[in-house]
Amino acid sequence: MGLILQIIAAVLAAVGLAIVVVKFLPLKFRWIASLLLLLCTVLLVSKIYDGIMEPINFNKEKVVRYAKVVEKLKIIRNAEIRFHEVNGVYTKNQDALIQFIDSAQNVEMRIKDTIGYEPVSKYFKDVDYKSMFIVPGVEGKTFELQTGVIEKFQGLIVPTFEARTEKKAILKGLNPSLVKLELEANATDEIKGSYVSVGSLNKVTTGGNWPPLYDKKSAKKDN
């Protein structure tokens, strides 16, 4: 809306200047008016270009920022899944989850039905899990981590977890109007709502609220 108003104002100014030139300005001074009109045209074209490119650049930048956050959430999810496999519950204790990766062991089914054990850290090789709770690009901020339970059906209580962080903090420094729209995003190819999150306290899932785009980026990186 701001861009449209600026364009209308510039057009009206140009029309007004043209009327003044025709009616009141002596012929010998009209070159000055022509120069001013040219300058107005350049400024108008620049405004239109910036108005078109700003949302495009915003979308590119938000994807870059979100992708880094999603990668951290995937590490947290994998850690919670392994913790649940061993303990039957999830944990909201961040230090305990990191320590679990460092020291815990999983039961593993081996060939010929022989049961053995393997270190959980095996699944986090070359992964910086010790910093998994630090939100990338947001100074001094860590992911919120909560746990709960849901009665899936009568008599069956299922543990849940959710890790999340605010979009607003991730998008700090970008166009406020576009950030406001992003916080209300609800399209299937967008990260819905005002948080980037994985898991849920309200339903049984270990999925994230991001679209497949971010999983494809991960797959390309792994390859």
Secondary structure as UniProt FT lines:
FT   HELIX           2..24
FT   HELIX           27..29
FT   HELIX           30..87
FT   HELIX           94..103
FT   STRAND          105..109
FT   HELIX           111..113
FT   STRAND          115..119
FT   HELIX           120..124
FT   TURN            125..126
FT   HELIX           129..131
FT   TURN            132..133
FT   TURN            136..137
FT   TURN            139..140
FT   STRAND          144..153
FT   TURN            154..155
FT   STRAND          156..166
FT   HELIX           167..170
FT   TURN            171..173
FT   HELIX           176..183
FT   TURN            188..189
FT   STRAND          195..200
FT   HELIX           212..222
//
